[in-house]
Amino acid sequence: MILKSRVRATKLHLCLSRWMSLEPASCCAPSAEAGKDGPARWGLPRSRPAPAPGPPRPQFGRDMEQHLSFRGRRALVTGAGKGIGRAVAVALGRAGARVTALSRTAADLESLARECPGIETLCVDLADWEAVEAALGAAGPFELVVNNAAVAELQPFLQVTRSALQRSLDVNFGAVLHVSQIVARQMIAQGVPGAIVNVSSQASKRALRDHAVYCSTKSALDMLSKVMAMELGPHKIRVNTVNPTVVMTDMGRINWSDPQKSAAMINRIPLGKFAEVDDVVNSILFLLSDKSAMTTGSSLMIDGGFLVS
């Protein structure tokens, strides 16, 4: 009896030793199945031996394009010459997409083409509907769209001009509607699913001084996006918005460099900071990807909690 007990104890010790030597599953690192088609399995037990260790994985959220693949997919990004649009175009290109970058500023597109030679460029003013239709008709079809182009005509309500109103409506609302119409028709004709992300703002949800026109056009964009999601959903085309707070683009850093001005806004943000460009880019990539396959008609707030303060 004593001998049998010792044998059982020895076997239990060996089992525990082997179990302790296994690499623990991590809730932060994807399993070996994560890179394959279908849902990623995060930290679930493997049904076959683990592959040989590879290079260290980057932290999720730093360079999302390394975790999402858009290989071979056609993407259109408007307002791609600077700031968020340019960063999205570069990130999509790195993630394998065939990117067409649209801007009305030729110099910006030339520098982008030098930075990322694989990106195609279109120089066109979105307010010119005929030119846009001709350009996109020749460049398409596309499966992914980021409507990023916008203007900010900041004037007190009593001083709003007709030209500021018309320009804002043309770019912030009309251009999104028109570009999305053209591309959605292409998707439907090709019979392919697609994703559209419209870059809105926290200003669509909260009144801001001197932002009468900007707040109004961004609110209109949010509702347009919901209607688009409803009508395009049966064609497997998803439509969502991202709604960032102040973003630290080059222009954002200049406009909010005054400590007194920036403090008034930051004090209303629970996280106590403005958004970085990567915060917005990562959210856009997520909404374009199959990781958000059941998300449409939504507004993703990137505001550090501004709306809950």
C-alpha positions in Angstrom: 0.0 0.0 0.0 2.8 2.4 0.9 4.6 1.5 -2.4 1.4 2.3 -4.4 1.0 5.6 -2.6 4.5 6.6 -3.5 4.0 5.6 -7.2 0.8 7.7 -7.3 2.6 10.6 -5.7 5.5 10.4 -8.1 3.1 10.4 -11.1 1.2 13.4 -9.7 4.5 15.2 -9.2 5.5 14.5 -12.8 2.1 15.7 -14.1 2.4 18.9 -12.1 5.9 19.5 -13.3 4.9 19.1 -16.9 1.9 21.4 -16.4 4.0 24.1 -14.7 6.5 24.0 -17.6 3.8 24.9 -20.2 3.7 28.5 -21.4 0.7 30.1 -19.8 -2.0 31.5 -22.0 -2.1 35.3 -22.2 -5.2 37.5 -22.3 -3.1 40.0 -24.2 -1.5 37.9 -26.9 -3.3 36.1 -29.7 -3.0 32.3 -30.0 -1.5 30.6 -33.0 -5.0 30.8 -34.7 -5.2 34.6 -34.5 -3.7 35.2 -37.9 -6.0 32.9 -39.8 -9.4 33.6 -41.3 -12.3 33.5 -38.9 -12.5 34.6 -35.2 -9.2 34.8 -33.3 -8.8 32.6 -30.4 -7.4 34.6 -27.5 -5.6 32.4 -24.9 -7.7 29.3 -25.5 -6.2 25.8 -25.1 -4.5 24.6 -28.2 -5.7 21.4 -29.9 -2.2 20.7 -31.3 1.4 21.4 -30.3 2.3 25.1 -30.2 4.5 26.3 -33.1 8.1 27.3 -32.6 8.5 30.7 -30.9 8.6 33.6 -33.4 9.7 37.2 -33.0 8.1 39.3 -30.2 4.7 40.6 -31.0 4.2 44.4 -30.9 1.8 45.8 -28.3 -1.8 45.8 -29.6 -2.9 49.4 -30.3 0.5 50.9 -31.1 0.6 49.9 -34.8 -2.8 48.4 -35.5 -1.9 47.9 -39.2 0.4 45.1 -38.0 -2.6 43.3 -36.5 -5.2 43.9 -39.3 -4.7 42.8 -42.9 -6.3 44.7 -45.8 -4.2 42.9 -48.3 -5.5 43.3 -51.9 -8.5 45.5 -50.9 -9.1 48.8 -52.7 -9.3 51.8 -50.3 -10.2 55.4 -50.9 -9.2 58.2 -48.4 -10.3 61.8 -48.9 -8.5 64.7 -47.3 -5.4 62.5 -47.5 -2.8 65.3 -47.9 -2.3 66.1 -44.3 -3.1 65.0 -40.7 -5.5 62.2 -40.0 -6.3 61.4 -43.7 -2.6 61.1 -44.6 -1.9 58.9 -41.6 -4.9 56.6 -42.5 -3.7 56.3 -46.1 -0.2 55.4 -44.9 -1.5 52.9 -42.3 -3.8 51.2 -44.9 -0.9 50.9 -47.3 1.3 49.3 -44.7 -1.5 46.8 -44.0 -1.6 45.7 -47.6 -4.4 47.8 -49.1 -4.3 49.3 -52.5 -4.8 53.0 -51.5 -6.0 55.9 -53.5 -5.4 59.2 -51.7 -7.5 62.2 -52.7 -6.7 65.8 -51.9 -7.1 69.2 -53.6 -3.5 70.1 -52.8 -1.0 68.7 -55.4 2.1 69.4 -53.3 0.7 67.3 -50.4 0.0 64.4 -52.7 3.4 64.6 -54.3 5.1 64.4 -50.8 2.8 61.5 -49.9 3.7 59.6 -53.1 7.4 60.0 -52.2 6.8 58.7 -48.7 4.7 55.8 -49.9 5.4 55.0 -53.6 2.6 52.4 -53.8 -0.2 54.9 -53.0 -2.1 56.3 -56.0 -3.1 59.9 -55.8 -6.1 62.0 -57.1 -5.9 65.8 -57.1 -9.5 67.1 -57.2 -11.7 69.6 -55.3 -14.6 67.7 -53.6 -16.9 70.7 -54.1 -16.7 70.1 -57.9 -19.2 67.2 -58.3 -18.5 66.6 -62.0 -14.7 66.4 -61.5 -15.2 64.0 -58.6 -17.5 61.8 -60.5 -15.1 61.5 -63.4 -12.1 60.9 -61.2 -13.6 58.2 -59.0 -15.3 56.6 -61.9 -11.9 56.0 -63.5 -10.1 55.1 -60.3 -12.6 52.7 -58.8 -14.1 50.4 -57.7 -13.3 50.6 -54.0 -14.2 48.4 -51.1 -13.1 50.7 -48.3 -13.8 54.4 -47.9 -12.6 57.0 -45.4 -14.4 60.3 -45.8 -12.0 62.5 -43.9 -11.9 65.8 -45.8 -13.5 68.7 -43.9 -13.2 72.4 -43.4 -13.7 74.4 -40.1 -15.1 77.8 -40.7 -15.3 79.2 -37.1 -17.4 82.3 -36.7 -19.8 83.5 -34.0 -23.4 82.8 -34.9 -24.3 86.5 -35.6 -21.3 86.8 -37.9 -21.7 83.6 -40.0 -21.3 84.4 -43.7 -23.0 82.8 -46.6 -19.7 81.8 -48.2 -18.6 80.1 -44.9 -21.9 78.2 -44.7 -21.9 77.1 -48.3 -18.2 75.9 -48.2 -18.8 73.9 -45.0 -22.0 72.3 -46.4 -20.2 71.5 -49.7 -17.2 69.7 -48.0 -18.4 68.5 -44.6 -21.7 67.1 -45.8 -22.3 67.3 -49.6 -18.9 65.8 -50.5 -19.4 62.8 -48.1 -22.8 62.1 -49.6 -21.6 62.4 -53.2 -18.4 60.3 -52.7 -20.3 57.6 -50.8 -23.0 57.5 -53.5 -20.4 56.9 -56.2 -18.4 54.3 -54.3 -21.5 52.5 -52.9 -22.9 52.1 -56.5 -19.6 50.6 -57.5 -19.7 48.1 -54.6 -23.3 47.1 -55.4 -22.5 46.7 -59.1 -19.5 44.5 -58.3 -21.5 42.5 -55.7 -18.8 43.0 -53.0 -19.3 44.0 -49.3 -17.7 47.2 -48.1 -17.1 49.6 -45.3 -17.3 53.3 -45.1 -16.0 55.4 -42.2 -17.0 59.1 -42.0 -14.8 61.3 -39.9 -17.1 63.4 -37.7 -16.4 65.2 -34.4 -17.4 65.5 -30.8 -18.7 68.8 -32.0 -21.6 66.9 -33.6 -22.8 66.1 -30.0 -22.0 69.2 -28.1 -22.5 72.9 -28.8 -19.2 74.8 -28.9 -18.8 78.6 -29.1 -18.1 80.0 -32.6 -18.8 76.5 -34.1 -22.4 77.1 -35.3 -21.7 76.0 -38.8 -19.1 73.3 -37.9 -21.3 71.7 -35.2 -24.3 71.7 -37.5 -22.5 70.1 -40.5 -21.0 67.4 -38.3 -24.4 66.7 -36.7 -25.8 66.4 -40.2 -23.0 64.0 -41.1 -23.8 61.7 -38.2 -27.4 61.4 -39.2 -26.5 60.9 -42.9 -24.2 58.1 -41.8 -27.1 56.4 -39.9 -29.4 56.6 -42.9 -26.6 55.3 -45.2 -26.1 52.4 -42.8 -29.8 51.5 -42.9 -30.2 51.7 -46.7 -26.8 50.1 -47.6 -26.9 47.4 -45.0 -28.8 44.9 -47.2 -26.0 45.3 -49.7 -23.5 44.3 -47.0 -22.0 47.8 -46.8 -21.3 49.0 -43.3 -21.2 52.7 -42.4 -19.9 54.2 -39.2 -18.4 57.5 -37.9 -15.5 58.3 -35.6 -16.0 61.4 -33.5 -12.7 62.7 -32.1 -12.0 65.5 -29.7 -9.2 67.9 -30.5 -6.5 65.9 -32.3 -2.8 66.7 -32.1 -2.1 66.9 -35.8 0.5 69.5 -36.9 -2.3 72.1 -37.3 -3.9 71.0 -34.0 -0.7 71.6 -32.1 -0.5 75.1 -33.5 -4.1 75.9 -32.9 -4.1 74.7 -29.3 -0.6 75.8 -28.3 -1.9 78.5 -26.0 -1.9 77.0 -22.5 -4.9 79.0 -21.4 -7.0 78.0 -24.4 -6.1 74.3 -24.2 -6.6 74.1 -20.5 -10.2 75.2 -20.8 -10.9 72.2 -23.1 -8.6 69.7 -21.4 -10.3 70.4 -18.0 -13.5 69.0 -19.6 -11.9 65.8 -20.7 -11.7 63.1 -17.9 -8.6 61.6 -19.3 -6.9 65.0 -19.2 -5.4 65.1 -22.7 -6.2 65.6 -26.3 -6.2 62.7 -28.9 -3.1 61.8 -30.9 -3.4 61.0 -34.5 -2.8 57.3 -33.9 -5.9 57.2 -31.6 -8.1 58.1 -34.5 -6.2 56.0 -37.1 -6.5 52.9 -35.0 -10.2 53.4 -34.5 -10.8 53.9 -38.2 -8.8 50.8 -39.1 -10.9 48.8 -36.7 -14.2 50.0 -38.2 -12.9 49.2 -41.7 -11.8 45.7 -40.7 -13.7 42.5 -40.4 -13.1 42.7 -36.6 -16.2 45.1 -36.6 -18.2 43.0 -39.0 -21.4 43.5 -36.9 -21.0 47.2 -36.4 -22.9 49.7 -38.5 -24.7 52.9 -38.0 -22.6 53.7 -34.9 -20.5 56.7 -33.8 -17.3 55.8 -32.1 -16.4 58.6 -29.7 -12.6 59.3 -29.4 -13.0 62.1 -26.9 -11.4 60.9 -23.7 -14.8 61.1 -22.0 -15.6 64.7 -23.0 -19.3 63.8 -23.5 -19.7 62.3 -20.0 -18.1 65.3 -18.2 
